[in-house]
Amino acid sequence: MDAKVLQVNGNRYYVHAQSGADVWKPYPAELRRIGPLNAEDRANGLYQLHDRVQVNVEGRWMDGEVTTEKGMEYQVTLADKRTAWAMANNLRLLPGGDKPLPAAKGGTPPKPGMVPCGGKIEGRYSSTGGFGGLTIVFRAGKASVPDISGGNEELECWMSGDKIILHKPGAPNEDMPLDINLDGTIDTPLGEIKKKGN
């Protein structure tokens, strides 16, 4: 959840959280800046979705892309579609790996006439309410949504007019319909979200 920094002591920060609590939190394990990662974040082993990295798999460095993050662990999808979980000490950023790839054309739309969201809906959208809520990160025609394990799942993002469908290929019964409001907020099955960051 969002919080405001009140005091700093080395890598520990006293924050006023959105829930109303005032607590000390260590960076980077339990505290992250809002917005894109900077050089200090990278130096402290932070990665984000879609970073292109090398992961150490049984002593061999293999190229891949960060597709899920859970705390300080990252799931990397390799070129052969296998996946590997790794801590930051087993990852390294490829040159230019923090720059987004061009928007993907996407697969097959869930409904005729729908087009990929890439370039139209981008950034981090979070609940407008108080404690908890929902955060969806839209990037290049994909949407990263929380899953039941506490990590994030990447879905295809399709739109037509003011309608959005977050689609998991091969699982149409799991599609998540969203509505774009006139003020740019988005209605989801779990409440309204609005853009909070890039």
N, C-alpha and C positions, 0 to 999 in steps of 0.2 A: 504494500500500500504506500501511497505518497506520504512523505514526512518532511518536516522543516528542521534543519540543523540548528541547534542552540549552543552547543559547545563542542570543542575538538580537543582530544588528548591523544596525540600520535595517530594511530589507525583506529581509534575508538571515537565514536560520535554520539553525543547526547542529542536525541531528536524528539520532537513533538509529532507523534504519529497522527494520521487521519482519524484513528479511533479515539483520540483524546489522551492516549497514554504518553508519558515522558519516560524514555528508556535509553540506556546505553547500547549501541550496536557496533560490532566490529566490521570494518571494511577489509576485504570485499565479501566475506562469508555471509553477512546478514544485512549489508547495506550497499546499494548501487545508486549511481547518479541517474537522474532522469535524462533521457536523450542518448545520442550516440556515444559509444565508448571512446575514450581519448587515450593518449599515450600512457598515462599513469595506469588506467584500467588494464590496458594490454600488458604492461609490465607486471601487474599483479595477477596475471593468468586468467583474465576474463575474456570470454568469447561470446558471440551472439549468433542467432540463427542466420544461416546462409554464409557464414564465414567459410572461406575455402582454406583448408588446413591440411597438414600431414599429421597422421596419428600413428603411434608406435604400436604395432600389432605383433606380439611375440618377437620383438627385437627387430622388426622390419618397418621402416617408415613408408606409409601408404597415403596417397592423396585422397581427399574426400571433402565432404561438406557437412557442417554442423546442422543437424536437422531437429534435434531436441536438446533442451537444456533442463537440468534438474539440480538446483543448488550450484555446486561447484563441479558437477559431472556433466559431460556432454556426450550425446550420441552422434556419431559421425557415420554418414552414409558413404560408402566407398564406391569407386567407379564401377565395380561389378555388382552393385546393389546390395552387397552385404553391409551389415551395420556393426559398429563397435562402440562400446562405452569406454570413456577415458576421463581421467582427471587432467587438470591443466598441465601437470608436469609431463604428460605423455602426448601433448599436442604442441604444434608450432604452426604459426600463421604462414601461409604461402605468400610470396611477393604479390601485393595487390589483392590479397585474399579478403580484405575488409571492404573492398569496393563491390557494389552490387553488380551482378550480371545483367545484361539487357533483359527486359521483361520477356518471359516465356510466352509462347503463343497459346499454351494450354492444350489440354486433351480434348475430349468430346464434351460439349456443353450438356448439362443435365436436362435442359429444355431447349427446344428450337428457338433461335433468335437471340440467345444469351451470348455475351462476349466476355472475355477475361477482364477482371477488375484492374489489372496492372496499369499504372499511370493515372487511374481515376480515383481509386481509394487506396491511399498509402499512409502508413504511420501507425502509431500506437493509440488505440481507442480503449478507454476504461469507463467503468460505471460512474455515473454522476452522483450516486448515493454515497453513503458513509462507508462503514466498515465492510471489508471483503468485496464481493462483487466479481465482475468479469472483466478481463483484459484480453483483447484480440489485437495482434500485430499483423497488419497488412503489408506485404512486400511483393512486388513484381508478379501479381496475379495469384499469390498464395496467401493463406491466412493461418497464423499460428494461434491455436486455441488451447486452453488448459485441458488436460485429460484426467481420468480418474486416478492415475498413479501419482499425480502431483507434478508431472512434467508437462510438455507441450506437444501437440499433434499438429502436423501441417496438412491443411486441406486446400483444394483448389477453390478459387474465388471467382464466381461468375455473376454477371449483372445484366439487367434489362430495365431501363427506366429507373424507377425508385425501388426496384426489387433486387436483392442479392441472395444468392444461394452459395453456402459453403459446402463443397462437395467432396466426398471421399470416393475416388474411382472404385467401382465394383461393389459399392455399398449405398445405393440410392436411398434406402430406408433410413440412413443416418444423416441425410442432408439437413443442414440448418438454414431455415429461411430467415432473412433479415429485411427490414424496411428502412430506407433512407428518408429521414424527415426533412422538412423544408429548411430547417436551421443547420443541416449538416450532421446532426446527431443520428444515431442508428438504433432502431428498436430491435432487440433480440428476445428470444424466449426467456432470458434471465434478466430482462430490464434494459433500460436505455444506456447506451455508451456514447461518449463523445471523444473527439480527438484531443489527446493530451501530450503528444510528442511525435517526433519524426521517426 
